[in-house]
Amino acid sequence: IKSVNPLKKLKNEISHYVSKKEEEIDTLKKMETFRREFLADVSHDLKTPIFAAQGFIHTLLDGAIEDPEVSHKFLKKAAKSLDGLEVLVKDILILTQVESGDIRMHFEPIDLKEVVEEVFEQLESKAKKRDIRLYIKTKDPLLVNADRLRISQVLTNLVSNGITYGKPGGKVTVTIKGTEVKVADNGIGISEEHLPRVFERFYRVDKSRSRAVGGTGLGLAIVKHILNAHDASIDVISKLGEGTTFTFTLSKPENSL
Ligand code: ADP
C-alpha cells in the first residue's frame, strides 16, 4: 500500500484551492470590464438622441417657435430623436436581460411558418416604404421547440435588417427547411472585414447610416443571445453589393420523430 505524504496532500489541496479562487477572480474581473464597457457604450448612445432632441427644443424656445413652418420641422425632428431613444432603451433592456442569462425561457412546440407570417405582417409597411418584397419558402414545415416570443424577436430583427439594408426593388426571403431557418436578402451586403464583428453589441458597419435608419447596433447581439439560450448558433455569409444570408437551426420538440 502506497502511503500518501500528508504534507504533500495538503500542499495539493491548497494549490487546487488557490487556482480555483484565481479562476473566480478572473471571471469577476471579466464581468467588471464587461459592465464598464457596456455602461460606456450605452451612455454614449443614449446621449446622442437626447442631445439632438434638446437642441431642437431649445432652438424652438429661443424664438424659432414663432415661425410655424420651422417649428413644425423642428418638432418633427425632436419627435424622431425621442422615438429612436425609445427603441434604444427597449433594445438595451432586452439585451441586458438576455445577456445576463437570467431570462426565463418558455419552451413549447411552435410552428415557425406561423411566426414568420406574423413578423411579415408587422414589417409589411416598413418593407413597402423601402420597396422590398417579403417571401416565405417552406418545404416541410415542422414544429420546433422554442420560446415563441423570443424567436419572433430574432426573426423580426433579421427580417427588419434585411429591409433596412436591402436595395429598393429587392427582397427578403425566409426559408424554413425542417428545423433550419435562413433569412436572406439581396441588399448592400457586408464586407469580409466587418462580418465577424456584426454580432457584437453596438457594432455597426456604417454608424451614420445605421443611425439614420434608426438602428441601435444591438439587433444582432440580441439575436445571438436569444439563439444561445436555445442552444443554437447563427451563421452569416455575405457578399458586398450582393446580399446577406443568416442561418440558424432550432431543435425539434421532445417526443417528435
Ligand atoms: P443596427 O441596429 O445598426 O442595424 P444590428 O446589430 O442589427 O444593428 O446590425 C449590426 C450592423 O450589421 C448594422 O449596423 C449593419 O451595418 C450590419 N448589418 C446587419 N444586417 C445586415 C444586412 N442584412 N445587410 C447588410 N448589413 C447588415
Boltz pocket constraint, residues with backbone or C-beta under 6 A from the ligand:
constraints:
  - pocket:
      binder: B
      contacts: [[A, 157], [A, 158], [A, 161], [A, 162], [A, 165], [A, 166], [A, 185], [A, 187], [A, 188], [A, 189], [A, 190], [A, 198], [A, 200], [A, 203], [A, 204], [A, 205], [A, 206], [A, 210], [A, 211], [A, 214], [A, 215], [A, 216], [A, 217], [A, 218], [A, 219], [A, 220], [A, 221], [A, 244]]
      max_distance: 6.0
